[in-house]
Amino acid sequence: MAVNLSAILLLGIAAVFIVRSRAGGIGPAIVLFLLGFFTAGTGADGPIRNLCTALIQALANLRP
């Protein structure tokens, strides 16, 4: 678990730099994929999935 959290921290920092620099290509895509993969393995996938569901429902309710 400690290795998994360290990977998430490092990949999270890399993802912030990738998004801020608007980099594109295979390298940034792999970093973002691995960040999602390791985050899902931590048990954080449940709360993240609930947050996404809530955001989608909130956006659906904005339309008249």
C-alpha positions as CSV (number, residue, x, y, z in Angstrom):
1,M,0.0,0.0,0.0
2,A,2.9,2.4,0.8
3,V,4.3,1.9,-2.7
4,N,0.9,2.5,-4.2
5,L,0.4,5.8,-2.3
6,S,3.9,6.9,-3.3
7,A,3.1,6.2,-7.0
8,I,-0.1,8.1,-6.7
9,L,1.7,11.1,-5.2
10,L,4.4,11.1,-7.8
11,L,1.9,10.6,-10.7
12,G,-0.4,13.2,-9.3
13,I,2.4,15.8,-9.2
14,A,3.3,14.8,-12.8
15,A,-0.3,15.1,-13.8
16,V,-0.5,18.6,-12.4
17,F,2.5,19.7,-14.5
18,I,1.1,18.0,-17.6
19,V,-2.2,19.8,-17.3
20,R,-0.6,23.1,-16.5
21,S,1.8,22.8,-19.5
22,R,-0.9,21.5,-21.8
23,A,1.5,18.7,-23.0
24,G,0.2,16.1,-25.4
25,G,1.6,12.9,-26.6
26,I,2.1,9.3,-25.5
27,G,4.2,10.1,-22.4
28,P,1.6,12.4,-20.8
29,A,-1.2,9.9,-21.8
30,I,0.6,7.1,-20.0
31,V,1.2,9.2,-16.9
32,L,-2.5,10.1,-16.7
33,F,-3.6,6.5,-17.3
34,L,-1.3,5.2,-14.6
35,L,-2.6,7.8,-12.2
36,G,-6.1,6.7,-12.8
37,F,-5.1,3.0,-12.6
38,F,-3.3,3.4,-9.2
39,T,-6.0,5.6,-7.8
40,A,-8.6,3.0,-8.6
41,G,-6.6,0.4,-6.7
42,T,-6.5,2.4,-3.5
43,G,-10.2,2.1,-2.7
44,A,-10.7,5.7,-3.7
45,D,-12.7,4.5,-6.7
46,G,-16.0,4.4,-4.7
47,P,-15.9,8.1,-3.6
48,I,-14.7,9.2,-7.0
49,R,-17.4,7.3,-8.7
50,N,-20.0,8.8,-6.4
51,L,-18.7,12.3,-7.0
52,C,-18.9,11.8,-10.8
53,T,-22.4,10.5,-10.5
54,A,-23.4,13.4,-8.3
55,L,-21.9,15.9,-10.8
56,I,-23.7,14.3,-13.8
57,Q,-27.0,14.4,-11.9
58,A,-26.5,18.0,-11.0
59,L,-25.7,18.9,-14.6
60,A,-28.7,17.0,-15.8
61,N,-30.9,19.0,-13.3
62,L,-29.6,22.4,-14.7
63,R,-31.5,22.0,-17.9
64,P,-35.1,23.3,-17.8
